[in-house]
């Protein structure tokens, strides 16, 4: 999933209300459906609605039909969504009066209306929205994949980790945000240094951009590999599957790992990263995204 053009800086969210102060987190269950994080959300006191949690969507999103049902005010000027697919899916700015996940409440959240029909069909159930950066900004959110829990912290559960040495099981990376993406440097694919997007809206493990495929000289594999179909904000698109010799993030290393190669003109050209890492890889970790301090922590679960 990717950001919505021209809406990145609009209508920023106000601070959340925590049920308890201090270091006690607010914990929310989620369903890990088809490698997607699905949470139950109330908007403006209505719902619950099925929504995904996506670190690489900016701002958040709500399905056009749900927006109409809620009577949300929608802007007149639309713009094309960016992301996977070759169709045109127009988005319009709006705001969510309140977003509730259990006892965790946030008010006045920037959002874009978008048609999520094809995503819902792919998921096998209605998906009414996406919780993206306008909801996550300035938060510390922990995604406990093994236990299917989201935790919202007022303070980092890893104080001063940026000054500590990484271990085999716990690794911290500083990240940047550019064009709605959460980006880390120094990821090595087949021993080539690359920039990676950390994408909780992706159900796969590793996706290579057309630029990365060329850099690694994997064009033949990208042509002959098994075809797969995916759904992005702009409809369905085709990828090719292949095998990477190795992927290394700090002291985390995997070998002979399956990856998807994004093809040219499928909405993935001219990216500011070369590899996209998603839930297929994250699911073996407890992932903590500290948007306050721009640090992400991978904590391996044995």
C-alpha positions as CSV (number, residue, x, y, z in Angstrom):
1,X,0.0,0.0,0.0
2,X,1.2,3.5,-0.7
3,X,0.5,7.1,0.0
4,X,-2.3,9.2,-1.5
5,X,-1.0,12.0,-3.8
6,X,-1.4,15.6,-2.6
7,X,-2.8,14.6,0.8
8,X,0.3,14.0,2.8
9,X,0.3,17.1,4.9
10,X,-3.4,17.7,5.3
11,X,-5.5,17.5,8.5
12,X,-3.1,16.1,11.0
13,X,-4.4,13.9,13.8
14,X,-4.7,15.2,17.4
15,X,-3.2,13.3,20.3
16,X,-4.8,10.1,21.4
17,X,-6.4,9.5,24.8
18,X,-4.7,6.6,26.7
19,X,-6.8,4.6,29.1
20,X,-3.9,4.5,31.5
21,X,-0.9,6.9,31.8
22,X,2.8,6.1,32.0
23,X,4.3,2.9,30.6
24,X,1.2,0.7,30.6
25,X,0.2,0.2,27.0
26,X,-3.2,0.1,25.5
27,X,-3.5,-3.4,24.0
28,X,-5.8,-4.2,21.0
29,X,-6.4,-7.6,19.4
30,X,-6.1,-8.0,15.7
31,X,-6.9,-10.8,13.2
32,X,-4.0,-11.8,10.9
33,X,-6.1,-12.5,7.8
34,X,-4.2,-13.4,4.6
35,X,-1.1,-11.8,6.1
36,X,-2.9,-8.5,6.7
37,X,-3.5,-6.9,10.1
38,X,-7.2,-6.4,10.4
39,X,-8.6,-4.5,13.4
40,X,-12.1,-3.5,14.5
41,X,-12.6,0.2,14.4
42,X,-15.4,2.6,15.3
43,X,-15.5,5.9,13.4
44,X,-17.5,8.7,14.9
45,X,-19.0,6.2,17.3
46,X,-20.3,4.0,14.6
47,X,-19.2,0.5,13.5
48,X,-17.2,-1.5,14.1
49,X,-15.5,-1.5,10.7
50,X,-12.8,-3.8,9.4
51,X,-9.6,-1.8,8.8
52,X,-6.0,-2.6,7.9
53,X,-3.0,-1.2,9.7
54,X,-0.5,0.1,7.1
55,X,2.7,1.9,7.9
56,X,3.1,2.9,4.2
57,X,-0.3,4.6,3.6
58,X,-0.5,8.4,4.0
59,X,-2.9,9.6,5.1
60,X,-5.4,7.0,6.4
61,X,-8.2,5.9,4.1
62,X,-11.9,5.1,4.3
63,X,-14.0,3.3,1.6
64,X,-16.2,5.7,-0.4
65,X,-19.4,3.8,0.5
66,X,-18.6,3.8,4.2
67,X,-17.8,7.6,4.0
68,X,-21.2,8.2,2.5
69,X,-23.0,6.1,5.1
70,X,-21.2,8.1,7.9
71,X,-22.1,11.4,6.2
72,X,-18.5,12.5,6.1
73,X,-17.7,15.8,4.3
74,X,-15.6,15.1,1.3
75,X,-13.5,17.6,-0.7
76,X,-14.3,18.4,-4.3
77,X,-10.8,18.1,-5.7
78,X,-9.6,14.6,-6.2
79,X,-6.3,13.1,-7.2
80,X,-5.2,9.7,-8.4
81,X,-4.0,7.2,-5.7
82,X,-0.5,6.0,-6.0
83,X,0.4,2.3,-5.5
84,X,0.1,-1.0,-7.2
85,X,-2.0,-1.5,-10.3
86,X,-2.5,0.1,-13.6
87,X,-6.0,1.5,-13.2
88,X,-6.9,5.0,-11.9
89,X,-8.5,5.1,-8.4
90,X,-9.4,8.7,-7.4
91,X,-9.1,9.8,-3.8
92,X,-10.7,12.8,-2.0
93,X,-9.7,14.3,1.3
94,X,-11.9,14.0,4.3
95,X,-11.4,13.7,8.1
96,X,-12.6,11.1,10.6
97,X,-14.2,12.8,13.6
98,X,-12.9,10.0,15.9
99,X,-11.2,6.6,15.6
100,X,-11.7,4.1,18.4
101,X,-9.8,0.9,18.9
102,X,-11.1,-0.5,22.2
103,X,-10.1,2.1,24.8
104,X,-7.7,3.9,22.4
105,X,-9.3,7.0,21.0
106,X,-8.0,9.5,18.5
107,X,-9.9,12.5,17.2
108,X,-9.9,14.4,13.9
109,X,-7.8,12.0,11.8
110,X,-6.9,13.0,8.2
111,X,-8.2,10.5,5.7
112,X,-8.9,10.0,2.0
113,X,-11.9,8.4,0.5
114,X,-11.1,5.6,-1.9
115,X,-12.8,2.6,-3.5
116,X,-11.7,-0.5,-1.6
117,X,-14.0,-2.9,-3.4
118,X,-11.2,-4.9,-5.1
119,X,-9.2,-5.1,-1.9
120,X,-12.3,-6.4,-0.1
121,X,-12.9,-9.0,-2.8
122,X,-9.3,-10.1,-2.4
123,X,-9.5,-10.3,1.4
124,X,-12.8,-12.2,1.3
125,X,-14.6,-9.8,3.5
126,X,-15.5,-6.1,3.5
127,X,-12.5,-3.8,4.3
128,X,-13.9,-0.3,5.2
129,X,-10.7,1.5,5.8
130,X,-6.9,1.7,6.3
131,X,-5.2,3.2,9.4
132,X,-2.2,4.9,8.0
133,X,0.3,7.6,9.0
134,X,-2.2,10.3,9.9
135,X,-3.3,7.9,12.6
136,X,0.1,6.5,13.5
137,X,2.1,9.7,13.5
138,X,3.8,10.6,16.8
139,X,2.7,7.2,18.2
140,X,4.7,4.3,19.5
141,X,2.9,1.2,18.2
142,X,4.0,-2.4,18.7
143,X,2.8,-5.2,16.5
144,X,3.0,-8.5,18.3
145,X,2.5,-10.9,15.4
146,X,2.8,-14.2,17.3
147,X,0.1,-13.1,19.8
148,X,-2.0,-11.0,17.4
149,X,-1.9,-7.9,19.6
150,X,-1.4,-4.2,18.9
151,X,0.1,-2.2,21.7
152,X,0.1,1.6,21.9
153,X,2.8,3.0,24.3
154,X,3.1,6.5,25.7
155,X,6.9,5.8,26.3
156,X,9.2,3.5,24.4
157,X,9.4,-0.1,25.7
158,X,13.0,0.0,24.5
159,X,14.5,3.1,26.2
160,X,17.8,4.3,24.7
161,X,17.9,1.3,22.5
162,X,19.5,3.4,19.8
163,X,22.6,3.6,22.0
164,X,22.8,-0.1,22.7
165,X,24.4,-2.8,20.7
166,X,22.2,-4.9,18.5
167,X,21.8,-8.6,19.4
168,X,20.9,-11.6,17.3
169,X,17.3,-11.4,18.5
170,X,16.7,-7.6,19.0
171,X,17.8,-5.1,16.3
172,X,16.9,-1.4,16.1
173,X,17.1,0.7,13.0
174,X,16.6,4.4,12.5
175,X,14.2,5.1,9.8
176,X,13.2,8.0,7.5
177,X,9.8,8.9,6.1
178,X,9.8,10.0,2.5
179,X,6.7,10.1,0.2
180,X,4.7,8.3,2.8
181,X,7.1,5.4,3.1
182,X,9.0,4.1,6.2
183,X,12.5,3.6,4.9
184,X,15.6,2.0,6.3
185,X,19.1,2.0,4.8
186,X,21.7,-0.7,4.7
187,X,19.6,-3.8,3.8
188,X,21.7,-6.2,1.8
189,X,20.1,-8.3,-0.9
190,X,22.5,-10.8,-2.6
191,X,25.2,-8.8,-0.9
192,X,24.1,-5.6,-2.6
193,X,23.3,-2.7,-0.3
194,X,19.8,-1.4,-0.8
195,X,17.2,0.8,0.7
196,X,14.0,-0.9,2.1
197,X,10.5,0.1,2.8
198,X,8.9,-1.4,5.9
199,X,5.3,-2.0,4.8
200,X,2.7,-3.5,7.2
201,X,0.2,-3.2,4.4
202,X,2.1,-5.8,2.3
203,X,1.2,-9.4,2.7
204,X,4.4,-10.7,1.1
205,X,7.9,-11.1,2.5
206,X,10.2,-9.4,0.0
207,X,9.3,-7.5,-3.2
208,X,11.9,-6.1,-5.5
209,X,11.3,-3.0,-7.6
210,X,12.2,-3.0,-11.3
211,X,15.3,-1.0,-10.4
212,X,16.4,-3.7,-8.0
213,X,15.8,-6.4,-10.5
214,X,18.1,-4.7,-12.9
215,X,20.7,-3.9,-10.3
216,X,20.9,-7.6,-9.3
217,X,20.8,-8.8,-12.9
218,X,17.7,-10.8,-12.3
219,X,15.8,-9.9,-15.5
220,X,15.8,-13.4,-16.7
221,X,14.3,-14.7,-13.5
222,X,11.8,-11.9,-13.6
223,X,10.7,-13.0,-17.0
224,X,10.6,-16.7,-16.5
225,X,9.4,-16.8,-12.9
226,X,5.9,-18.0,-11.8
227,X,3.3,-15.3,-12.1
228,X,1.3,-14.1,-9.1
229,X,-1.6,-11.7,-8.9
230,X,-1.9,-9.0,-6.3
231,X,-4.3,-6.1,-5.6
232,X,-3.1,-2.6,-4.9
233,X,-5.0,0.7,-4.6
234,X,-5.1,0.9,-8.4
235,X,-6.4,-2.6,-9.1
236,X,-4.9,-5.9,-9.8
237,X,-1.3,-6.3,-11.1
238,X,1.1,-9.2,-12.0
239,X,4.4,-10.0,-10.4
240,X,6.9,-12.8,-10.9
241,X,8.3,-15.0,-8.2
242,X,12.0,-15.9,-7.7
243,X,14.6,-16.9,-5.2
244,X,17.1,-14.5,-3.6
245,X,20.4,-15.9,-2.4
246,X,20.4,-13.9,0.8
247,X,18.8,-10.9,2.6
248,X,20.5,-9.3,5.6
249,X,19.3,-6.7,8.0
250,X,21.9,-6.0,10.6
251,X,22.4,-9.3,12.3
252,X,19.2,-10.8,10.9
253,X,20.1,-13.0,7.9
254,X,18.0,-15.3,5.7
255,X,19.1,-17.4,2.7
256,X,17.4,-18.9,-0.3
257,X,14.3,-16.8,0.3
258,X,11.4,-16.4,-2.0
259,X,10.6,-13.0,-3.3
260,X,8.3,-11.3,-5.7
261,X,9.7,-9.2,-8.6
262,X,7.6,-6.2,-9.4
263,X,7.3,-5.7,-13.2
264,X,7.6,-2.3,-14.9
265,X,4.5,-0.2,-15.4
266,X,2.6,-1.9,-12.5
267,X,2.7,1.1,-10.2
268,X,6.2,0.4,-8.8
269,X,8.6,2.4,-11.0
270,X,10.7,5.3,-9.7
271,X,10.5,4.4,-6.1
272,X,12.9,5.8,-3.4
273,X,13.7,2.2,-2.3
274,X,14.7,-1.0,-3.9
275,X,13.1,-3.7,-1.7
276,X,9.8,-3.7,0.1
277,X,9.5,-5.8,3.2
278,X,6.1,-6.9,4.5
279,X,4.1,-9.0,6.9
280,X,5.3,-12.3,5.5
281,X,8.7,-11.6,7.0
282,X,7.5,-9.5,10.0
283,X,5.3,-12.3,11.3
284,X,8.2,-14.0,13.1
285,X,8.9,-10.8,15.1
286,X,7.4,-8.3,17.6
287,X,7.8,-5.1,15.6
288,X,7.8,-1.7,17.4
289,X,7.5,1.4,15.3
290,X,8.5,4.4,17.3
291,X,7.2,7.3,15.1
292,X,8.2,9.8,17.8
293,X,11.9,9.0,17.5
294,X,11.9,7.4,14.1
295,X,13.2,4.0,15.3
296,X,11.9,0.6,14.5
297,X,12.8,-2.5,16.6
298,X,12.7,-6.1,15.3
299,X,12.4,-8.5,18.3
300,X,12.6,-12.1,17.2
301,X,10.3,-14.6,18.9
302,X,11.9,-18.0,19.4
